Amino acid sequence: MRLLTSYLIGLVFGVGISISGMANPAKVLNFFDVTGNWDPSLIFVMGGAVIIAFLGYRIVLRRTSPIIDAKFHLPDNLRIDARLLVGSAVFGVGWGIAGFCPGAALPALGTGRIEVVAFVAALIAGIFGAKGLMALSGARAARVLRRET
């Protein structure tokens, strides 16, 4: 049941991404080109997504637990720190350069276009690279703490 539900949610997401044009990097890049051939239509896509997510969270979080899991998995860290800001900036720069948001690139893999495959490969490499850097910085911080004690 959980697998079928995940599949259907992913299908709805992928169809929505395709219909909205978010899987088309030219449309996304035109949205960012405010001094040139600006296409404001993605404001409505993002605005609609924010409204639906806001209402969905308000309704779903009234429940004591989700329907297909034992508990809700919500973020614990509510701080706005350097890690969040740098990650957000890298995300935005990548989106602006490539024209793909990671969420939109995954359904776009179905097109088989080489630029989508290259983007997703770079995305995966970036995830592993960031995890490696975080592990290195965590190990370095642990060594510093051991020296101070």
Backbone as CSV, one residue per row, in Angstrom:
resi,resn,N_x,N_y,N_z,CA_x,CA_y,CA_z,C_x,C_y,C_z
1,MET,0.831,-1.201,0.000,0.000,0.000,0.000,0.870,1.257,0.000
2,ARG,1.940,1.223,0.830,2.814,2.388,0.926,3.505,2.650,-0.410
3,LEU,3.951,1.598,-1.082,4.614,1.730,-2.374,3.654,2.289,-3.419
4,LEU,2.429,1.807,-3.427,1.430,2.308,-4.380,1.120,3.779,-4.116
5,THR,0.982,4.146,-2.851,0.723,5.541,-2.497,1.880,6.433,-2.917
6,SER,3.105,5.985,-2.663,4.284,6.757,-3.079,4.320,6.916,-4.592
7,TYR,4.003,5.852,-5.305,3.976,5.915,-6.764,2.951,6.937,-7.249
8,LEU,1.742,6.889,-6.696,0.684,7.810,-7.130,1.031,9.264,-6.808
9,ILE,1.623,9.509,-5.651,2.040,10.867,-5.290,3.113,11.348,-6.261
10,GLY,4.087,10.498,-6.547,5.131,10.845,-7.511,4.574,11.084,-8.902
11,LEU,3.599,10.296,-9.299,2.969,10.467,-10.607,2.255,11.816,-10.700
12,VAL,1.508,12.156,-9.675,0.813,13.452,-9.663,1.830,14.594,-9.699
13,PHE,2.905,14.462,-8.920,3.954,15.479,-8.906,4.580,15.620,-10.288
14,GLY,4.957,14.507,-10.899,5.595,14.537,-12.218,4.693,15.122,-13.288
15,VAL,3.423,14.764,-13.267,2.477,15.318,-14.238,2.320,16.822,-14.009
16,GLY,2.226,17.224,-12.746,2.108,18.648,-12.434,3.328,19.436,-12.876
17,ILE,4.508,18.878,-12.656,5.759,19.523,-13.087,5.764,19.675,-14.601
18,SER,5.340,18.631,-15.301,5.335,18.680,-16.764,4.319,19.685,-17.296
19,ILE,3.111,19.653,-16.765,2.063,20.570,-17.236,2.436,22.024,-16.948
20,SER,3.050,22.270,-15.789,3.372,23.645,-15.391,4.538,24.236,-16.173
21,GLY,5.329,23.386,-16.816,6.490,23.880,-17.549,7.757,23.914,-16.725
22,MET,7.696,23.456,-15.482,8.882,23.482,-14.619,9.965,22.514,-15.098
23,ALA,9.616,21.563,-15.959,10.611,20.632,-16.497,11.280,21.188,-17.748
24,ASN,10.868,22.369,-18.174,11.435,23.007,-19.362,12.427,24.085,-18.902
25,PRO,13.726,23.831,-19.056,14.698,24.808,-18.547,14.585,26.175,-19.217
26,ALA,14.159,26.243,-20.476,14.019,27.547,-21.143,12.947,28.386,-20.452
27,LYS,11.843,27.746,-20.057,10.771,28.469,-19.373,11.248,28.966,-18.007
28,VAL,11.992,28.128,-17.306,12.512,28.507,-15.991,13.520,29.646,-16.125
29,LEU,14.429,29.524,-17.082,15.432,30.579,-17.272,14.780,31.893,-17.690
30,ASN,13.706,31.838,-18.483,12.984,33.063,-18.843,12.312,33.688,-17.624
31,PHE,11.937,32.868,-16.656,11.374,33.404,-15.419,12.422,34.228,-14.670
32,PHE,13.665,33.768,-14.686,14.742,34.478,-13.991,15.261,35.681,-14.772
33,ASP,14.954,35.774,-16.046,15.463,36.855,-16.899,14.519,38.057,-16.832
34,VAL,14.548,38.771,-15.714,13.591,39.866,-15.497,13.872,41.087,-16.370
35,THR,15.068,41.197,-16.922,15.364,42.357,-17.782,15.250,42.008,-19.259
36,GLY,14.991,40.763,-19.586,14.912,40.350,-20.989,13.543,39.779,-21.316
37,ASN,13.531,38.537,-21.711,12.301,37.861,-22.130,11.622,37.221,-20.915
38,TRP,11.190,38.052,-19.980,10.670,37.568,-18.703,9.338,36.849,-18.878
39,ASP,9.219,35.693,-18.249,7.993,34.888,-18.263,7.514,34.731,-16.817
40,PRO,6.529,35.531,-16.388,6.107,35.501,-14.988,5.188,34.334,-14.629
41,SER,4.892,33.437,-15.560,3.900,32.389,-15.302,4.294,31.453,-14.159
42,LEU,5.591,31.280,-13.916,5.991,30.376,-12.843,5.693,30.940,-11.456
43,ILE,5.434,32.232,-11.363,4.996,32.802,-10.081,3.704,32.115,-9.653
44,PHE,2.804,31.891,-10.619,1.532,31.251,-10.309,1.721,29.782,-9.939
45,VAL,2.665,29.115,-10.595,2.961,27.721,-10.253,3.485,27.641,-8.823
46,MET,4.477,28.468,-8.508,5.056,28.440,-7.165,4.056,28.919,-6.126
47,GLY,3.303,29.960,-6.446,2.288,30.449,-5.512,1.226,29.397,-5.225
48,GLY,0.781,28.719,-6.274,-0.187,27.638,-6.091,0.368,26.513,-5.239
49,ALA,1.640,26.175,-5.458,2.274,25.116,-4.669,2.377,25.519,-3.201
50,VAL,2.726,26.766,-2.940,2.851,27.231,-1.557,1.486,27.209,-0.871
51,ILE,0.457,27.658,-1.556,-0.893,27.670,-0.964,-1.363,26.249,-0.662
52,ILE,-1.185,25.337,-1.627,-1.613,23.953,-1.416,-0.817,23.300,-0.285
53,ALA,0.492,23.535,-0.242,1.309,22.965,0.834,0.890,23.538,2.193
54,PHE,0.643,24.840,2.240,0.218,25.474,3.497,-1.080,24.848,3.993
55,LEU,-2.076,24.753,3.113,-3.366,24.169,3.503,-3.213,22.691,3.849
56,GLY,-2.407,21.968,3.061,-2.201,20.546,3.324,-1.584,20.299,4.685
57,TYR,-0.554,21.074,5.022,0.067,20.918,6.344,-0.932,21.244,7.444
58,ARG,-1.718,22.284,7.265,-2.702,22.660,8.294,-3.701,21.533,8.538
59,ILE,-4.113,20.861,7.473,-5.095,19.781,7.604,-4.435,18.509,8.149
60,VAL,-3.330,18.106,7.549,-2.690,16.830,7.901,-2.123,16.847,9.317
61,LEU,-1.521,17.951,9.727,-0.889,17.980,11.047,-1.893,18.043,12.192
62,ARG,-3.178,18.112,11.890,-4.193,18.003,12.939,-4.326,16.556,13.407
63,ARG,-3.883,15.627,12.573,-3.933,14.206,12.915,-2.844,13.883,13.940
64,THR,-3.041,12.819,14.704,-2.018,12.408,15.662,-0.865,11.692,14.974
65,SER,-1.127,11.054,13.831,-0.067,10.384,13.070,-0.500,10.312,11.603
66,PRO,0.466,10.142,10.712,0.114,10.019,9.297,-0.611,8.702,9.012
67,ILE,-1.206,8.607,7.845,-1.974,7.412,7.494,-1.061,6.227,7.178
68,ILE,0.061,6.472,6.506,0.897,5.350,6.060,2.258,5.302,6.762
69,ASP,2.377,5.908,7.919,3.623,5.842,8.687,3.273,5.950,10.168
70,ALA,4.223,5.590,11.013,3.971,5.616,12.452,4.003,7.030,13.026
71,LYS,4.830,7.918,12.413,4.943,9.277,12.944,5.257,10.240,11.813
72,PHE,5.081,11.523,12.098,5.445,12.572,11.152,6.959,12.774,11.200
73,HIS,7.562,13.021,10.064,8.995,13.280,9.976,9.192,14.742,9.589
74,LEU,9.273,15.599,10.588,9.417,17.030,10.373,10.823,17.464,10.767
75,PRO,11.329,18.555,10.180,12.682,19.001,10.535,12.772,19.409,12.007
76,ASP,13.919,19.074,12.607,14.159,19.447,14.003,14.811,20.823,14.098
77,ASN,15.698,21.117,13.163,16.470,22.358,13.196,15.623,23.506,12.641
78,LEU,15.334,24.476,13.462,14.554,25.634,13.033,15.413,26.889,12.921
79,ARG,16.753,26.718,13.091,17.667,27.857,13.037,17.979,28.216,11.586
80,ILE,18.158,29.503,11.350,18.683,29.976,10.070,20.164,30.225,10.302
81,ASP,20.993,29.306,9.801,22.428,29.390,10.042,23.180,29.460,8.712
82,ALA,24.490,29.516,8.801,25.327,29.641,7.601,25.137,28.456,6.665
83,ARG,25.019,27.276,7.227,24.835,26.080,6.394,23.564,26.178,5.558
84,LEU,22.477,26.634,6.157,21.214,26.798,5.429,21.345,27.872,4.358
85,LEU,21.956,28.994,4.704,22.091,30.095,3.751,22.990,29.728,2.575
86,VAL,24.109,29.071,2.847,25.014,28.660,1.761,24.334,27.621,0.882
87,GLY,23.679,26.657,1.496,22.964,25.641,0.720,21.879,26.250,-0.150
88,SER,21.150,27.207,0.384,20.108,27.884,-0.387,20.699,28.661,-1.549
89,ALA,21.826,29.324,-1.310,22.477,30.089,-2.375,22.979,29.161,-3.483
90,VAL,23.587,28.047,-3.104,24.071,27.089,-4.103,22.891,26.521,-4.895
91,PHE,21.807,26.204,-4.209,20.596,25.722,-4.878,20.105,26.748,-5.889
92,GLY,19.991,28.000,-5.474,19.498,29.053,-6.358,20.402,29.302,-7.549
93,VAL,21.698,29.313,-7.321,22.648,29.510,-8.422,22.553,28.351,-9.410
94,GLY,22.493,27.129,-8.888,22.366,25.967,-9.765,21.084,25.993,-10.572
95,TRP,19.994,26.398,-9.931,18.709,26.496,-10.622,18.783,27.559,-11.712
96,GLY,19.402,28.684,-11.392,19.512,29.770,-12.363,20.430,29.447,-13.530
97,ILE,21.488,28.670,-13.282,22.408,28.305,-14.364,21.809,27.222,-15.251
98,ALA,21.282,26.170,-14.638,20.825,25.007,-15.400,19.376,25.121,-15.855
99,GLY,18.576,25.868,-15.109,17.152,25.944,-15.431,16.361,24.773,-14.876
100,PHE,17.012,23.942,-14.072,16.339,22.802,-13.459,16.373,22.921,-11.954
101,CYS,15.234,22.743,-11.336,15.139,22.531,-9.899,15.300,21.022,-9.725
102,PRO,15.954,20.551,-8.665,16.105,19.099,-8.504,14.774,18.348,-8.555
103,GLY,13.751,18.913,-7.950,12.448,18.252,-7.975,11.862,18.143,-9.369
104,ALA,12.131,19.113,-10.209,11.626,19.077,-11.582,12.516,18.244,-12.495
105,ALA,13.778,18.116,-12.155,14.710,17.362,-13.002,14.422,15.865,-12.948
106,LEU,13.986,15.368,-11.806,13.744,13.932,-11.703,12.627,13.469,-12.633
107,PRO,11.461,14.131,-12.654,10.471,13.722,-13.648,10.949,13.959,-15.088
108,ALA,11.782,14.979,-15.296,12.287,15.279,-16.641,13.261,14.213,-17.133
109,LEU,13.760,13.348,-16.237,14.621,12.247,-16.674,13.907,11.367,-17.695
110,GLY,12.589,11.314,-17.588,11.801,10.513,-18.522,11.904,10.982,-19.964
111,THR,12.361,12.203,-20.178,12.521,12.691,-21.550,13.746,12.083,-22.219
112,GLY,14.697,11.610,-21.407,15.914,11.023,-21.942,16.907,12.041,-22.489
113,ARG,16.648,13.328,-22.282,17.559,14.362,-22.798,18.866,14.342,-22.022
114,ILE,19.963,14.475,-22.745,21.294,14.343,-22.145,21.557,15.431,-21.109
115,GLU,21.036,16.648,-21.320,21.280,17.714,-20.340,20.579,17.423,-19.008
116,VAL,19.443,16.722,-19.068,18.757,16.354,-17.826,19.561,15.280,-17.096
117,VAL,20.037,14.301,-17.840,20.845,13.233,-17.246,22.117,13.822,-16.634
118,ALA,22.755,14.748,-17.350,23.973,15.388,-16.831,23.673,16.179,-15.561
119,PHE,22.549,16.885,-15.546,22.181,17.651,-14.362,21.961,16.732,-13.166
120,VAL,21.216,15.655,-13.359,20.930,14.742,-12.251,22.217,14.064,-11.780
121,ALA,23.109,13.724,-12.705,24.401,13.142,-12.314,25.198,14.139,-11.482
122,ALA,25.216,15.404,-11.900,25.916,16.437,-11.135,25.246,16.657,-9.778
123,LEU,23.930,16.576,-9.749,23.183,16.709,-8.497,23.587,15.616,-7.515
124,ILE,23.645,14.383,-7.995,24.024,13.259,-7.135,25.470,13.414,-6.668
125,ALA,26.365,13.811,-7.572,27.764,14.038,-7.189,27.849,15.150,-6.142
126,GLY,27.047,16.202,-6.305,27.035,17.294,-5.328,26.536,16.846,-3.966
127,ILE,25.548,15.968,-3.949,25.034,15.453,-2.674,26.131,14.685,-1.949
128,PHE,26.809,13.780,-2.681,27.876,13.000,-2.050,29.056,13.889,-1.666
129,GLY,29.364,14.888,-2.506,30.439,15.822,-2.173,30.134,16.615,-0.921
130,ALA,28.906,17.086,-0.792,28.510,17.844,0.398,28.550,16.959,1.639
131,LYS,28.089,15.719,1.513,28.145,14.795,2.659,29.594,14.552,3.073
132,GLY,30.478,14.419,2.093,31.893,14.227,2.393,32.485,15.426,3.097
133,LEU,32.158,16.619,2.614,32.654,17.839,3.267,32.126,17.972,4.684
134,MET,30.868,17.642,4.878,30.296,17.718,6.227,30.961,16.710,7.153
135,ALA,31.258,15.519,6.630,31.944,14.517,7.459,33.346,14.995,7.819
136,LEU,34.052,15.593,6.843,35.395,16.116,7.130,35.348,17.239,8.153
137,SER,34.406,18.162,7.982,34.328,19.282,8.926,33.898,18.802,10.302
138,GLY,33.034,17.781,10.357,32.630,17.211,11.643,33.789,16.524,12.333
139,ALA,34.615,15.803,11.557,35.789,15.131,12.135,36.796,16.154,12.624
140,ARG,36.972,17.245,11.864,37.904,18.299,12.269,37.413,18.959,13.547
141,ALA,36.134,19.234,13.656,35.581,19.849,14.868,35.751,18.927,16.064
142,ALA,35.580,17.621,15.860,35.759,16.671,16.950,37.201,16.651,17.434
143,ARG,38.180,16.745,16.492,39.586,16.768,16.884,39.897,18.022,17.692
144,VAL,39.347,19.163,17.283,39.578,20.410,18.003,38.997,20.307,19.410
145,LEU,37.805,19.753,19.539,37.193,19.600,20.865,38.021,18.677,21.748
146,ARG,38.555,17.596,21.178,39.389,16.670,21.968,40.663,17.373,22.460
147,ARG,41.250,18.230,21.623,42.469,18.950,22.032,42.185,19.930,23.146
148,GLU,40.988,20.538,23.128,40.666,21.560,24.132,40.319,20.950,25.480
149,THR,39.967,19.681,25.522,39.570,19.070,26.792,40.688,18.309,27.434
